[in-house]
């Protein structure tokens, strides 16, 4: 239970921690390009908005779900075909997908 509370606290404070770390990096290397990589637990609008405002690129790994799979179905089929030694067709190796939570 303590670990879950700690992780939830980190996710909620993520923007402040990223801002602190980015500030330290930019103080030393002001022109460096920064890419934040995190799992889906940190994919919060507040953190993404801060990154966009402050010139920090970001990538969040998302857990597989029906909406996401539907959005990338063609790319998944191509990757599965390639993995099985099937014919290769042009397909992006990564892609930006905008999937917002469904309204209740």
N, C-alpha and C positions, 0 to 999 in steps of 0.2 A: 504494500500500500504506500509506503514512504517513497518508493521509486516512482510510482505513478504521479504522486503529488509533485515530486521534484521535476519530472519531465513536463508536466502541465505548467509549472511555474516557469521553466525555461522557455517553453513555447510562447507563453504570454509576455515574457520580457525580451523576446528575441530581438525586436526592433531596437531596443535600447542597447542590448549587448552588441548587435551588429554595428550600430552607430559608433559605439565606443571603440570597437576594434578597427573599423574603417578609419576613424579619426586618427588612431595611432599609426596605421599604415600610411595614410596620406601625409601625416606630419613628417615622416621619414622619406617617403617616395611619392611626391605630390602628383606625378603624371602617370602612375601605374594604373593599369586597367584591372578592375576587381570583378571576379565572378564568384557569387555566393552559390554553393551547392548544398541542398538540404533535403530531408525527406518530407513526405506529405504533411506531417504534423506541424511543420513550420510554414506551410503555404497559407498565410493569412493576408488579407487585403492590406492591413496596416503595414506589414513588412514589405510587401511587394510595392506599395505606393512609395514608401520611404526609399527603397532601392531605385525606383524610377526617377524620383526627384533628385537623388544624390548621385546619379550616374554609376550605379552599381548593377551589373548584369546579374541575373539569377536563373537557376535551374532547380526545379523541385521535382523529385521523383514521386510519382503518384501510384497508389495501390490500384491494381486492376479492378475496374467496375464496369457495369453494363454500358453506361453512357460513354465512358472513355473508349472502351472496346469498339462501340459503334462508330465513334468519330475517327478511329484509325483502322477500321476493318480491312481495307484494301492493303495498307502497309503491313499489317500483321500477316495477311495471307501471303504476300510476297516474301516476307521474312521466313515464314514457315516453309514455303516452297524452296527457297534458297538453302535453308538448313537441311532439307531432305535431298539436296542435290538436283532439284528441279530446275526448269528454265529460269534464267535471270531476266528480269525486266527492270527498267529504270525506276527507282523508288528512292525517296529521301531517306537518309539514315537517321535523321532526327527531324522533329517537326514541332511547331508551336501549335498547341490546341487549347482553345479557350472553352473550358467546361466549368460552369458555375453551378453551385448547389441548386437543386430544384426547390421551388417555393413550396412551403407546407400547405 
